[in-house]
Amino acid sequence: MPLSDDVRRELATIEPTRRCDRLAEISGLFHTAGSLHLLARGEFSVHLDVSEAAVARRAFGLLRALGAEAEIRTYRQRALGRATRYQIHVPGTATALAILVEAGVVSRGHAPLEAPPKRVVGRACCRRAYLRGAVLGAGSISGPRASHLEIRTASRAGAELVCWAAAQEDVRLRLLDRGRHAVAYAKAAETVADALALVGAGDAALAIDEHGVVAEARARANRLANADHANLVRAGRAAHVQLQAIRQLAADGRLAALPETLREAAELRLRHPSLALAELAAKCRPPVTKAAMHRRLSRLISLAGERLQQV
């Protein structure tokens, strides 16, 4: 199931208790998914077009709770697999007009507003409700891998209002004007999770955060594994050069004439060609430090000659 559907269904279960929150959420829904239809003799109606039955029921319930008449209708798209969509029709009665004016959807002259007045989103709870309505109406969310959040509005002013409302709650969305419409969006997983948590989609936000933690842990494990592999390769090459130097010294008859400490280091390397320096150092009698063992083996390479040192 697409993450957008999960988010909408999760948000549709949140029931605002304050009238101001209901008005703000209705405002967010109609500013992103609503349209105004002019009828004969100066009459009008407002339609809300959504893709989820849960969102349609939520919008219908909000309108009825505010006292507005509403009717849910369904239709099938002609394209995209003929998916079922839902329309909420609100007739232009005096009561409905008063509610839509109060919600900042239309002006008193019945003209649609590009964005609600600041009084509708003046409080923190109202801003969250408005953003929740905007996500329910025209939000698109992908993730948790390659997270992306996009809220589409009919105009730049609408997208600017969405960005402003989110910024007041310390969530920074970016704006893109595409000409025929505008979008407020976020691509960073942390920002997407913060935005979803802000509007109340805690489960989706947690899924994105969890994916980010797992991805970071996996990346860190890969970095450590790569570092360990590189260390093993370097240690193996160094041990190979040391063995060549020791065998050259033995073939030349020079090994027996070396100091006891160098002979001990050479014998230990010959017996344990794959051991790390620290382990070789621990086998000395008495044990020496890793740095001391490194100096002794480097001295053997130097004595074997410049040619082997460059191998």
C-alpha positions as CSV (number, residue, x, y, z in Angstrom):
1,M,0.0,0.0,0.0
2,P,1.4,3.4,-0.9
3,L,2.6,5.5,2.0
4,S,0.3,8.4,1.0
5,D,-2.7,6.2,1.6
6,D,-1.4,5.0,4.9
7,V,-0.8,8.6,6.0
8,R,-4.3,9.8,4.9
9,R,-6.0,6.9,6.7
10,E,-4.0,7.7,9.8
11,L,-4.8,11.4,9.7
12,A,-8.5,10.7,9.1
13,T,-8.7,9.1,12.5
14,I,-7.8,12.3,14.3
15,E,-10.9,14.1,15.5
16,P,-10.5,17.8,16.2
17,T,-12.4,19.0,19.3
18,R,-12.2,22.7,18.9
19,R,-14.2,24.7,16.4
20,C,-11.1,26.7,15.3
21,D,-9.3,23.4,14.5
22,R,-12.3,22.1,12.4
23,L,-12.4,25.4,10.5
24,A,-8.7,25.3,9.9
25,E,-8.7,21.6,8.7
26,I,-11.7,22.3,6.4
27,S,-9.8,25.3,5.1
28,G,-6.7,23.2,4.3
29,L,-8.9,20.6,2.5
30,F,-10.7,23.1,0.3
31,H,-7.6,25.1,-0.5
32,T,-5.9,22.0,-1.9
33,A,-8.7,19.8,-3.2
34,G,-11.7,22.2,-3.5
35,S,-13.3,24.0,-6.4
36,L,-16.1,26.7,-6.7
37,H,-18.9,26.1,-9.2
38,L,-21.1,29.0,-10.3
39,L,-24.7,28.2,-11.1
40,A,-27.6,30.0,-12.6
41,R,-29.2,33.1,-11.0
42,G,-26.1,33.8,-9.0
43,E,-26.1,30.6,-7.0
44,F,-23.0,28.6,-6.3
45,S,-21.7,25.3,-4.8
46,V,-18.4,24.2,-3.5
47,H,-17.0,20.7,-4.3
48,L,-14.2,18.8,-2.6
49,D,-12.6,16.0,-4.7
50,V,-10.5,13.4,-2.9
51,S,-9.2,9.9,-3.6
52,E,-9.8,8.2,-0.3
53,A,-13.1,7.2,1.2
54,A,-11.7,7.9,4.7
55,V,-10.9,11.4,3.7
56,A,-14.3,11.9,2.2
57,R,-16.0,10.7,5.4
58,R,-13.7,13.0,7.4
59,A,-14.6,16.1,5.4
60,F,-18.3,15.2,5.5
61,G,-18.1,14.8,9.2
62,L,-16.3,18.1,9.7
63,L,-18.8,20.0,7.6
64,R,-21.8,18.5,9.4
65,A,-20.2,19.2,12.8
66,L,-19.9,22.8,11.7
67,G,-23.5,22.9,10.7
68,A,-23.1,22.9,6.9
69,E,-25.1,20.7,4.5
70,A,-23.0,18.2,2.5
71,E,-23.5,15.3,0.2
72,I,-20.9,12.6,-0.8
73,R,-20.9,11.4,-4.4
74,T,-18.6,8.9,-6.2
75,Y,-17.4,8.6,-9.8
76,R,-14.8,6.7,-11.7
77,Q,-11.8,8.3,-13.4
78,R,-11.6,7.8,-17.2
79,A,-7.8,7.1,-16.9
80,L,-5.4,5.6,-14.4
81,G,-7.2,2.3,-14.1
82,R,-10.6,3.9,-13.6
83,A,-10.0,4.4,-9.9
84,T,-13.0,5.5,-7.7
85,R,-12.9,9.1,-6.5
86,Y,-15.1,10.9,-4.0
87,Q,-16.8,14.3,-4.2
88,I,-18.3,16.2,-1.3
89,H,-20.8,18.7,-2.6
90,V,-21.6,21.7,-0.4
91,P,-24.6,23.8,-1.7
92,G,-24.2,27.6,-1.4
93,T,-26.7,28.1,1.4
94,A,-26.4,31.0,3.8
95,T,-25.2,28.7,6.5
96,A,-22.6,27.1,4.2
97,L,-21.4,30.5,3.0
98,A,-20.9,31.7,6.5
99,I,-18.8,28.7,7.4
100,L,-16.7,28.9,4.3
101,V,-16.1,32.6,4.9
102,E,-15.2,31.9,8.5
103,A,-12.8,29.1,7.3
104,G,-11.2,31.5,4.8
105,V,-12.2,29.4,1.7
106,V,-14.3,32.1,0.0
107,S,-14.7,35.8,0.5
108,R,-18.0,37.4,1.4
109,G,-18.5,38.1,-2.2
110,H,-18.3,34.4,-3.0
111,A,-14.9,34.7,-4.6
112,P,-12.4,31.9,-3.9
113,L,-9.4,32.9,-1.9
114,E,-5.9,31.7,-2.8
115,A,-5.0,31.2,0.8
116,P,-6.8,31.7,4.1
117,P,-6.3,34.9,6.2
118,K,-3.8,34.6,9.0
119,R,-6.6,34.6,11.6
120,V,-7.5,31.0,10.4
121,V,-4.0,29.8,11.2
122,G,-3.1,32.1,14.0
123,R,-2.8,29.5,16.7
124,A,-0.4,26.5,16.8
125,C,-3.3,24.0,17.0
126,C,-4.9,25.7,14.0
127,R,-1.7,25.6,11.9
128,R,-1.4,21.9,12.6
129,A,-5.0,21.3,11.6
130,Y,-4.7,23.4,8.4
131,L,-1.5,21.4,7.4
132,R,-3.3,18.2,8.2
133,G,-6.2,19.2,5.9
134,A,-3.7,20.2,3.2
135,V,-2.0,16.8,3.4
136,L,-5.4,15.0,3.4
137,G,-6.5,17.1,0.3
138,A,-3.4,17.0,-1.9
139,G,-0.5,15.5,0.0
140,S,1.8,13.0,-1.7
141,I,4.3,11.1,0.5
142,S,6.8,8.5,-0.6
143,G,9.1,6.5,1.6
144,P,10.5,5.4,3.9
145,R,13.3,4.9,1.4
146,A,13.9,8.0,-0.7
147,S,11.5,10.0,1.4
148,H,9.6,12.8,-0.3
149,L,6.7,15.0,0.8
150,E,4.8,17.2,-1.5
151,I,1.6,19.3,-0.9
152,R,0.1,20.7,-4.1
153,T,-1.8,24.0,-4.2
154,A,-3.5,25.9,-7.0
155,S,-1.4,29.0,-6.6
156,R,1.9,30.2,-5.3
157,A,0.2,32.1,-2.5
158,G,-1.3,28.8,-1.2
159,A,2.1,27.1,-1.2
160,E,3.6,30.0,0.6
161,L,1.0,29.8,3.3
162,V,1.7,26.1,3.7
163,C,5.5,26.8,4.0
164,W,4.8,29.7,6.5
165,A,2.5,27.6,8.7
166,A,5.1,24.7,8.8
167,A,8.0,27.2,9.5
168,Q,6.1,28.5,12.5
169,E,6.4,25.0,14.0
170,D,10.1,24.7,13.0
171,V,9.5,22.5,10.0
172,R,11.2,24.0,6.9
173,L,9.5,23.2,3.6
174,R,10.7,24.4,0.2
175,L,8.5,26.0,-2.5
176,L,8.4,25.2,-6.2
177,D,6.2,27.2,-8.6
178,R,5.3,25.1,-11.6
179,G,3.2,27.7,-13.4
180,R,-0.3,26.0,-13.4
181,H,0.2,25.0,-9.7
182,A,2.7,25.3,-6.9
183,V,4.0,22.8,-4.3
184,A,5.4,22.9,-0.8
185,Y,7.8,20.0,-0.5
186,A,10.6,18.3,1.5
187,K,13.1,15.7,0.5
188,A,15.3,15.2,3.6
189,A,14.0,12.2,5.6
190,E,14.3,14.1,8.9
191,T,12.2,17.0,7.5
192,V,9.6,14.7,6.1
193,A,9.3,12.8,9.4
194,D,9.0,16.1,11.3
195,A,6.3,17.3,9.0
196,L,4.3,14.1,9.3
197,A,4.7,14.2,13.1
198,L,3.5,17.8,13.1
199,V,0.2,16.9,11.4
200,G,-0.4,13.8,13.5
201,A,0.9,11.0,11.3
202,G,3.1,9.5,14.1
203,D,3.2,6.0,12.7
204,A,4.5,7.1,9.3
205,A,7.0,9.5,10.9
206,L,8.3,6.7,13.1
207,A,8.6,4.4,10.0
208,I,10.7,7.0,8.2
209,D,12.9,7.7,11.3
210,E,13.4,3.9,11.8
211,H,14.4,3.4,8.2
212,G,16.9,6.3,8.6
213,V,18.4,4.7,11.7
214,V,18.7,1.3,10.1
215,A,20.2,2.8,7.0
216,E,22.8,4.7,9.0
217,A,23.7,1.6,11.0
218,R,24.1,-0.4,7.8
219,A,26.2,2.3,6.2
220,R,28.4,2.4,9.4
221,A,28.8,-1.3,9.4
222,N,29.8,-1.2,5.7
223,R,32.4,1.5,6.4
224,L,33.9,-0.5,9.3
225,A,33.9,-3.7,7.1
226,N,35.7,-1.8,4.3
227,A,38.2,-0.4,6.7
228,D,38.9,-3.8,8.2
229,H,39.3,-5.3,4.7
230,A,41.7,-2.5,3.8
231,N,43.7,-3.0,7.0
232,L,44.0,-6.7,6.3
233,V,45.2,-6.1,2.7
234,R,47.8,-3.7,4.0
235,A,48.9,-6.1,6.7
236,G,49.2,-8.9,4.2
237,R,51.3,-6.9,1.8
238,A,53.6,-5.8,4.6
239,A,54.0,-9.4,5.9
240,H,54.9,-10.5,2.3
241,V,57.6,-7.9,2.1
242,Q,58.9,-8.9,5.5
243,L,59.1,-12.6,4.6
244,Q,60.9,-11.8,1.3
245,A,63.5,-9.7,3.2
246,I,64.0,-12.4,5.8
247,R,64.4,-15.2,3.2
248,Q,66.9,-13.0,1.3
249,L,68.9,-12.4,4.4
250,A,68.9,-16.2,5.2
251,A,69.9,-17.0,1.6
252,D,72.8,-14.6,1.8
253,G,73.9,-16.1,5.1
254,R,73.5,-12.8,6.9
255,L,70.6,-13.7,9.1
256,A,72.7,-15.7,11.6
257,A,75.0,-12.7,12.2
258,L,72.2,-10.3,13.2
259,P,71.5,-9.3,16.8
260,E,69.4,-11.6,18.8
261,T,66.4,-9.3,18.8
262,L,66.3,-9.1,15.0
263,R,66.8,-12.9,14.7
264,E,63.9,-13.5,17.1
265,A,61.6,-11.1,15.0
266,A,62.6,-12.9,11.8
267,E,62.0,-16.4,13.3
268,L,58.6,-15.4,14.6
269,R,57.6,-13.9,11.2
270,L,58.7,-17.1,9.4
271,R,56.7,-19.3,11.9
272,H,53.7,-17.0,11.8
273,P,53.4,-15.4,8.4
274,S,49.8,-14.2,8.9
275,L,49.9,-12.9,12.5
276,A,49.4,-9.2,13.2
277,L,52.3,-7.2,14.6
278,A,50.7,-7.0,18.0
279,E,50.4,-10.8,18.2
280,L,54.0,-11.2,17.0
281,A,55.1,-8.7,19.7
282,A,53.3,-10.7,22.4
283,K,55.3,-13.9,21.4
284,C,58.7,-12.3,22.0
285,R,60.6,-13.2,25.1
286,P,60.2,-10.9,26.9
287,P,57.1,-9.5,25.1
288,V,57.6,-6.1,23.4
289,T,55.4,-3.4,22.1
290,K,53.8,-3.4,18.6
291,A,55.9,-0.4,17.7
292,A,59.1,-2.2,18.7
293,M,58.2,-5.2,16.6
294,H,57.5,-2.9,13.7
295,R,60.9,-1.3,14.0
296,R,62.7,-4.6,14.1
297,L,60.9,-5.9,11.0
298,S,61.5,-2.6,9.2
299,R,65.2,-3.0,10.1
300,L,65.3,-6.4,8.5
301,I,63.8,-5.0,5.3
302,S,66.3,-2.2,5.2
303,L,69.2,-4.7,5.7
304,A,67.9,-6.9,2.9
305,G,68.4,-4.1,0.5
306,E,66.7,-1.3,-1.4
307,R,65.3,-3.6,-4.1
308,L,63.2,-5.6,-1.7
309,Q,62.1,-2.5,0.1
310,Q,60.3,-1.4,-3.1
311,V,58.5,-4.7,-3.8
